[in-house]
Amino acid sequence: MYRELGEPHHKAHFHAYYQEQMAVFTMDPIDMIAGSFPNPQRRLVEAWAELHQTELLKDWSLLLNGRKPDPIAPLR
């Protein structure tokens, strides 16, 4: 998760990458809103996001306040 320069984002989201593909997921509710993933990988990302939703939302708040997000355990 990182802060992008320019126009502020209004919906909490994160970007996920799988091989050459990228998708954007909202955090509350967890939903893919852009890009595409194969269904198994999409379900893994959604399950991971559900497990880490509190951490994701906390990091989003940190970013909005100009602070660096805390690390979150990756998928393995």
N, C-alpha and C positions, 0 to 999 in steps of 0.2 A: 504494500500500500504506500502510495506517495502522493504528495500534493502537486497538482498541475497548476502551472502559472496561467493567468488569464481569467476568464469569466468563472465565478464561483460555482461549484456544483451544489445543487439543491437537494439531491436525493443521495443518501448514503449508499455507496457502492464500492465494489472492488473488482479488479481485473484478474482473470485466471488464464493461464497458458497451458496448452497441451500440444506438444509437437509444434506444428506450424500454425495452430489455431489459437484464437483469443476469444474470450467471452467476458461479458460484464454482468455481474450479479448484484442485485440490490440486497441490502442487509435486513430490512424489516418491512415487508416479509422477504424471505430469501427467494429470489426468482431471477432467472436469466433474462436480461432485457436487451442484450445485443450480442452478436457473434453467434458461433455455433460450436458445439462439442458433440462427440458421439454420446449416446445415451448413458453408457456405463460411466464415463468420465464426468458427465454432467451430474449424475446422481452422487458420485463420490464428492464432488465439490460442494453440492448442496448439503450433504450429510456433514461434511467438515465444517461448513459455515454454521449449521445448526448447533454443532458442538461448541463452536467458538464465537457465537453471536454476540455475547456480552463483550468479549475482548475486541471484536471487530467494531462494535459501536463505540467503545471507549477510544479506540485508535482513531476513528473518524472524528470524534470530538477533539482529540489532541491536534489532528491535522487542521481542523477549522480554526483552532487557536494558534496556529503557526508553530506547533511543537512537533517533534519527531515521534512517529508511532512506536509503540513497544512491539518487540518480536512476538509472533504467534507461531506455535508449532506447526510445521508444514504437514501435508499429506505424505505418507510413506508407503 
